[in-house]
Amino acid sequence: MTIRENVLRVREAVAAVTDRPVLLVAATKMNAADRVREAVAAGVDACGENRVQELLEKDALGAYAGAPLHFIGHLQTNKVNKLVGRVDLIQSVDSAELVRLIGRRAAALGLTQDVLLEISIAGEAQKSGAAPEMLGELLALAGETAGIRVRGLMCVPPISEKIGGNQRYFVKMRQLFIDNSEKKYDNVSMDFLSMGMSDDYTEAVAEGANVIRVGSAIFGARDYGRG
């Protein structure tokens, strides 16, 4: 199937689950600029890149023109200055240090950087993300930090080998999102709950996700031999 046909298929699968608006972010990791442009032309709502260097290279080729650009991978502190002001949304902020650095850089540029706070909902040591019990502290810090605006939460649950295997994590994330939507912080508006990828995006949407990050279901399986 073509990229356009795959985008349509994802849209139809989402529509079968909910009539709520769901932001479709094409996870463009390891896809060449021309394929990213195809996805944009097919009507994805945004492009999401995992690696800063790859983002910079493809951005220079105009790969993302016509669509908002999100950063969805693990963000190293030494790469903050390369992203702030270049992307519309950083989905993977998971530490107080990142909150401070992003705010400082954005304030220096005279802008406000939108971010999501990434939560390690399954507590996997090998994955990035803040512990759920740290969320209140991060929200409070963001509330008093100029240059940054929290727009919601994001998670990357474990790889599941069975349908429905991540439902419990999506339920936990939805509850965190609801609970913290009721709290009032400056610079915080809980608009987006980003969870669900190619293998489980319909499960995530069923549990309240309004942002999904879809790669192989749009582009086909990645060729990791390309490096």
C-alpha positions as CSV (number, residue, x, y, z in Angstrom):
1,M,0.0,0.0,0.0
2,T,1.1,3.6,-0.6
3,I,1.8,6.1,2.2
4,R,-1.4,7.9,1.3
5,E,-3.4,4.7,1.5
6,N,-1.8,3.8,4.9
7,V,-2.6,7.3,6.3
8,L,-6.2,6.8,5.2
9,R,-6.3,3.4,6.8
10,V,-5.0,4.8,10.1
11,R,-7.6,7.5,10.0
12,E,-10.4,5.0,9.4
13,A,-9.2,2.8,12.3
14,V,-9.2,5.8,14.6
15,A,-12.7,6.8,13.4
16,A,-13.9,3.3,14.2
17,V,-12.9,3.9,17.8
18,T,-13.9,7.5,18.5
19,D,-15.4,10.6,16.9
20,R,-13.1,12.8,19.0
21,P,-10.3,14.7,17.1
22,V,-7.1,12.8,17.3
23,L,-3.8,14.3,16.1
24,L,-2.0,11.9,13.8
25,V,1.8,12.4,14.2
26,A,3.8,10.6,11.5
27,A,6.9,9.1,13.3
28,T,9.4,9.7,10.5
29,K,12.5,8.1,12.0
30,M,14.8,6.5,9.4
31,N,12.5,7.7,6.5
32,A,14.1,9.8,3.8
33,A,12.9,13.3,3.1
34,D,10.9,12.4,0.0
35,R,8.9,9.8,2.0
36,V,8.3,12.4,4.7
37,R,7.0,14.8,2.1
38,E,4.6,12.1,0.9
39,A,3.2,11.7,4.4
40,V,2.7,15.5,4.7
41,A,1.0,15.5,1.3
42,A,-1.2,12.6,2.5
43,G,-2.5,14.8,5.3
44,V,-0.8,13.8,8.5
45,D,-1.3,16.4,11.2
46,A,2.4,16.6,12.2
47,C,5.7,15.0,11.7
48,G,7.6,13.5,14.7
49,E,11.3,12.9,14.7
50,N,13.3,10.9,17.2
51,R,16.9,12.1,16.6
52,V,18.0,15.7,16.6
53,Q,20.7,15.2,13.9
54,E,18.2,13.5,11.6
55,L,15.7,16.2,12.2
56,L,18.2,18.9,11.3
57,E,19.3,17.1,8.2
58,K,15.8,16.5,6.9
59,D,14.6,20.0,7.9
60,A,17.3,21.5,5.8
61,L,15.8,19.5,2.8
62,G,12.4,20.9,3.5
63,A,11.0,17.5,4.5
64,Y,8.5,18.8,7.0
65,A,7.2,21.8,5.0
66,G,3.5,22.1,5.4
67,A,3.2,20.3,8.7
68,P,4.0,21.1,12.3
69,L,7.2,19.5,13.6
70,H,7.4,17.6,16.9
71,F,10.4,16.0,18.6
72,I,9.4,12.7,20.1
73,G,12.6,11.0,21.1
74,H,14.8,11.1,24.1
75,L,16.2,14.6,24.4
76,Q,19.8,15.1,25.7
77,T,20.5,18.3,27.5
78,N,23.3,19.2,25.1
79,K,20.8,19.2,22.2
80,V,18.2,21.6,23.7
81,N,19.6,24.7,22.0
82,K,19.2,22.9,18.6
83,L,15.5,22.3,19.1
84,V,14.0,25.2,21.0
85,G,12.3,27.5,18.5
86,R,12.8,25.0,15.7
87,V,10.0,22.5,16.6
88,D,6.4,23.2,17.4
89,L,6.3,20.7,20.3
90,I,8.8,18.8,22.3
91,Q,7.0,15.7,23.5
92,S,9.7,14.1,25.6
93,V,10.5,16.4,28.5
94,D,11.2,14.2,31.5
95,S,13.4,16.1,34.0
96,A,13.6,19.3,36.0
97,E,16.9,20.0,34.2
98,L,15.2,19.9,30.8
99,V,12.4,22.1,32.0
100,R,14.9,24.7,33.1
101,L,17.2,24.5,30.1
102,I,14.3,24.7,27.6
103,G,12.8,27.7,29.5
104,R,16.1,29.5,29.6
105,R,16.8,29.0,25.9
106,A,13.3,29.9,24.9
107,A,13.3,33.1,27.0
108,A,16.6,34.1,25.5
109,L,15.0,33.8,22.1
110,G,11.9,35.7,23.2
111,L,9.5,32.9,22.6
112,T,7.6,30.2,24.5
113,Q,8.3,26.6,23.7
114,D,5.4,24.1,23.9
115,V,6.2,20.7,25.5
116,L,4.7,17.5,26.8
117,L,6.0,15.9,30.0
118,E,7.0,12.3,29.3
119,I,6.0,9.8,32.0
120,S,7.6,6.4,32.5
121,I,4.3,4.7,33.1
122,A,5.6,1.2,33.4
123,G,8.7,2.1,35.4
124,E,11.1,0.6,32.8
125,A,14.7,1.5,33.8
126,Q,16.0,1.4,30.3
127,K,13.5,4.0,29.0
128,S,13.3,7.7,29.5
129,G,10.4,9.4,31.3
130,A,9.7,10.8,34.7
131,A,8.3,8.6,37.4
132,P,4.5,9.3,37.9
133,E,5.1,10.5,41.4
134,M,7.4,13.3,40.1
135,L,4.7,14.8,37.8
136,G,3.4,17.3,40.3
137,E,6.9,18.6,41.0
138,L,7.6,19.0,37.2
139,L,4.3,20.8,36.7
140,A,4.9,23.2,39.5
141,L,8.4,23.9,38.2
142,A,7.1,24.5,34.7
143,G,4.5,26.8,36.2
144,E,7.1,29.1,37.5
145,T,9.6,28.9,34.5
146,A,9.4,31.5,31.9
147,G,9.7,30.4,28.2
148,I,8.1,27.0,28.6
149,R,4.4,25.9,28.3
150,V,3.3,22.4,29.2
151,R,0.5,21.2,26.9
152,G,0.0,17.7,28.3
153,L,1.5,14.3,28.8
154,M,3.2,11.6,26.8
155,C,4.3,8.0,27.4
156,V,6.0,5.1,25.7
157,P,4.7,1.9,27.2
158,P,6.4,-1.5,26.9
159,I,6.4,-3.4,23.7
160,S,3.4,-5.8,23.9
161,E,3.2,-9.1,22.1
162,K,-0.6,-9.4,22.5
163,I,-3.5,-7.2,21.7
164,G,-4.6,-5.2,24.7
165,G,-1.3,-5.8,26.5
166,N,-0.8,-2.1,27.2
167,Q,-4.3,-1.2,28.1
168,R,-3.5,-1.0,31.8
169,Y,-0.8,1.6,31.1
170,F,-3.0,3.7,29.0
171,V,-5.7,3.6,31.7
172,K,-3.1,4.8,34.3
173,M,-1.9,7.6,31.9
174,R,-5.5,8.7,31.3
175,Q,-6.1,8.9,35.1
176,L,-2.9,10.9,35.6
177,F,-4.0,13.3,32.8
178,I,-7.4,13.7,34.3
179,D,-6.2,14.2,37.9
180,N,-3.7,16.9,36.8
181,S,-6.0,18.6,34.4
182,E,-8.0,19.7,37.5
183,K,-5.0,21.4,39.1
184,K,-4.1,25.0,38.3
185,Y,-0.6,25.9,37.3
186,D,0.7,28.9,35.4
187,N,2.1,27.9,32.0
188,V,0.3,24.6,32.0
189,S,-2.7,23.6,29.9
190,M,-3.5,19.9,29.8
191,D,-4.6,19.7,26.1
192,F,-2.8,16.7,24.8
193,L,-2.5,13.1,25.9
194,S,0.1,11.5,23.5
195,M,0.2,7.7,23.7
196,G,-0.1,4.9,21.2
197,M,2.1,3.8,18.3
198,S,1.6,1.6,15.2
199,D,0.9,-1.6,17.2
200,D,-1.5,-0.1,19.8
201,Y,-2.8,3.3,18.7
202,T,-6.4,2.1,18.6
203,E,-6.1,0.8,22.1
204,A,-4.6,4.2,23.2
205,V,-7.4,6.2,21.5
206,A,-10.0,4.0,23.2
207,E,-8.5,5.0,26.5
208,G,-8.4,8.7,25.8
209,A,-5.3,9.5,23.7
210,N,-5.8,12.5,21.4
211,V,-2.3,12.3,20.0
212,I,-0.8,9.2,18.4
213,R,2.7,8.7,17.0
214,V,2.5,6.3,14.1
215,G,5.5,5.1,12.1
216,S,5.5,1.7,10.5
217,A,1.7,1.7,10.0
218,I,2.3,4.6,7.7
219,F,5.7,4.0,6.2
220,G,6.1,0.2,6.5
221,A,8.7,-1.6,8.5
222,R,11.9,0.3,9.2
223,D,15.2,-0.9,7.7
224,Y,17.5,-0.8,10.7
225,G,20.3,-1.9,8.5
226,R,20.5,1.7,7.2
227,G,21.9,2.7,10.6
